[in-house]
Amino acid sequence: TGLPVHEERCMALDSISAFSVNPDLDMLKIGDGKYRYTDDTIVFSGDKRIQMTDLSDGDTLSVVGRDKNILAVRVTTAQGTLALSNTKLFEESFLQLGTKIFAEITPDMEIQVPEGTYAITVANKGYGGTGTYTVARGETTLVDLDQLKGSGPKVCQLTVTSEVAGASVYIDGQQITVGQAVPVTYGSHTL
């Protein structure tokens, strides 16, 4: 008929963690690409409908659209908050969250983490332990460190070896004998 034919391309993007929302331009930037959204764009986190501006750093998204227009966004992994109480004994030591996240403990600390179930470990001044906690999207999970301190102080035997002849090794400023077991309390130390 001589009329131009416009072909639209569908897009489906998964596992998106590098994104930003610009609500002034109704734009979602994914990597180097810029995509438009409207009031009709559907955004879900879990089974709850949310706004595009509710997306936050650390979320992982799946996006479906046509050309550069976004039709739907689903948060596949969201953030929750981990709030610590009774932190005094463990301050200036570290919190281990699973196998990947380590953070220095500060008074009444709160940290944003991806939703999921984690083994949380703390140790300092001979006290410490591990507990399992579940962090849910958009919710705060309270971790009372008094529940993890256990009985103490606990001590382990630490042996440092070296292939360097005549090496001097110090733990917390005290020289130790290389190759000989030394009692050390659970927690953070300077080597």
C-alpha positions in Angstrom: 0.0 0.0 0.0 3.0 2.3 0.1 2.6 3.0 3.9 5.7 2.8 6.0 5.8 -0.2 8.4 7.1 0.3 11.9 8.5 -2.8 13.6 8.5 -2.7 17.4 11.0 -4.7 19.3 10.2 -6.5 22.5 12.8 -6.5 25.3 13.2 -8.6 28.4 16.0 -7.8 30.7 16.8 -10.0 33.8 19.2 -9.7 36.8 19.5 -6.0 36.6 21.4 -4.5 39.5 23.0 -1.4 37.9 20.1 1.0 37.5 18.9 4.5 38.5 15.4 6.1 38.4 14.9 9.7 37.3 11.3 10.6 38.3 11.6 14.1 36.7 12.1 12.6 33.3 10.0 9.4 33.9 13.2 7.5 33.0 14.9 4.3 34.2 18.6 4.1 33.3 19.9 0.6 33.0 23.6 0.5 32.4 24.1 3.0 29.5 20.6 2.6 28.2 17.7 5.0 29.0 14.1 3.7 29.1 10.8 5.5 29.5 8.0 4.6 31.9 4.5 5.9 32.4 1.8 5.8 35.0 0.6 2.6 33.3 4.0 0.9 33.9 3.4 -1.9 36.4 6.1 -2.3 39.2 5.9 -5.3 41.6 8.0 -6.2 44.7 6.9 -9.6 45.8 3.1 -9.6 45.5 2.8 -5.9 46.3 2.5 -3.2 43.6 5.0 -0.3 44.3 6.0 2.9 42.5 9.1 3.2 40.3 10.6 5.6 42.9 10.3 2.8 45.6 13.2 0.9 43.8 16.4 1.2 45.8 20.1 0.4 45.5 20.8 -3.3 46.0 17.5 -4.4 44.4 17.7 -6.7 41.4 15.2 -6.3 38.7 13.5 -8.0 35.7 12.2 -5.5 33.1 9.8 -6.1 30.2 9.1 -3.5 27.5 8.7 -2.5 23.9 11.4 -0.5 22.2 12.6 2.0 24.8 9.2 1.9 26.7 8.9 -0.1 29.9 5.7 -2.0 30.4 6.5 -3.9 33.7 9.2 -4.2 36.3 9.6 -6.9 38.9 11.9 -6.7 41.9 13.4 -10.2 42.0 15.7 -9.5 45.0 15.0 -6.6 47.3 16.6 -5.0 50.4 15.7 -5.3 54.0 17.3 -3.8 57.1 19.3 -5.6 59.8 19.2 -3.6 63.1 21.6 -4.6 65.9 20.9 -4.0 69.6 23.2 -4.4 72.6 26.2 -3.7 70.5 28.6 -2.4 73.2 30.6 -5.6 73.7 31.2 -6.1 70.0 31.8 -2.5 68.9 35.1 -2.1 66.9 34.9 -5.7 65.9 33.2 -7.2 62.9 29.9 -8.7 61.9 30.0 -11.5 59.4 26.8 -11.9 57.4 26.9 -15.1 55.5 30.2 -15.6 53.7 30.4 -12.3 51.8 29.5 -9.3 54.0 31.7 -8.1 56.7 31.0 -4.8 58.5 32.5 -3.0 61.5 30.0 -3.0 64.3 29.0 0.5 65.5 26.5 1.5 68.3 23.0 0.4 67.5 24.0 -0.3 63.9 21.6 -0.7 61.0 22.6 -2.1 57.6 20.8 -2.6 54.3 21.2 -6.1 53.0 19.6 -8.2 50.2 16.6 -10.3 51.4 17.5 -13.8 52.4 18.5 -16.1 55.3 22.0 -15.5 56.8 24.3 -17.0 59.4 25.3 -14.0 61.4 28.6 -14.3 63.4 30.1 -11.9 66.0 33.2 -12.2 68.2 35.1 -9.9 70.5 36.9 -9.9 73.8 36.4 -13.7 74.1 32.7 -13.6 73.5 30.7 -14.5 70.4 28.6 -16.9 68.5 26.5 -17.4 65.4 22.8 -17.3 64.8 20.5 -17.7 61.7 18.3 -14.7 60.7 15.9 -14.1 57.8 15.8 -10.6 56.3 12.6 -9.8 54.4 12.1 -7.2 51.7 11.2 -3.8 53.1 11.3 -5.0 56.7 13.6 -4.6 59.7 15.1 -7.7 61.3 16.3 -7.1 64.9 19.4 -8.9 66.1 20.1 -8.7 69.8 23.8 -9.3 70.1 23.4 -10.4 73.8 21.7 -13.5 72.3 24.9 -14.2 70.3 27.6 -13.5 72.9 27.5 -16.9 74.5 29.5 -17.7 77.6 33.0 -16.4 77.8 35.6 -15.4 77.5 36.5 -18.1 75.0 40.1 -18.7 74.0 41.6 -20.5 71.1 45.2 -21.7 70.4 46.7 -19.8 67.5 50.0 -20.9 65.9 51.7 -18.6 63.4 54.3 -20.2 61.1 56.7 -18.4 58.8 59.2 -19.5 56.1 61.1 -16.2 56.7 64.2 -16.9 58.9 64.3 -14.7 62.0 60.8 -13.2 61.5 59.3 -11.4 64.4 55.6 -11.8 64.9 53.4 -9.6 67.2 49.8 -10.1 68.3 48.3 -7.0 69.9 51.8 -5.6 70.3 53.2 -8.6 72.2 55.9 -10.6 70.5 55.1 -14.3 70.1 57.3 -17.3 69.3 56.8 -18.4 65.7 55.6 -21.9 65.5 54.4 -22.1 69.1 50.7 -22.1 70.1 49.5 -18.9 71.8 46.2 -18.5 73.7 44.1 -15.8 72.0 40.6 -14.7 72.9 37.9 -14.8 70.3 37.6 -11.5 68.4 39.6 -9.0 66.5 43.4 -8.7 67.0 46.3 -6.9 65.5 48.9 -9.2 63.9 
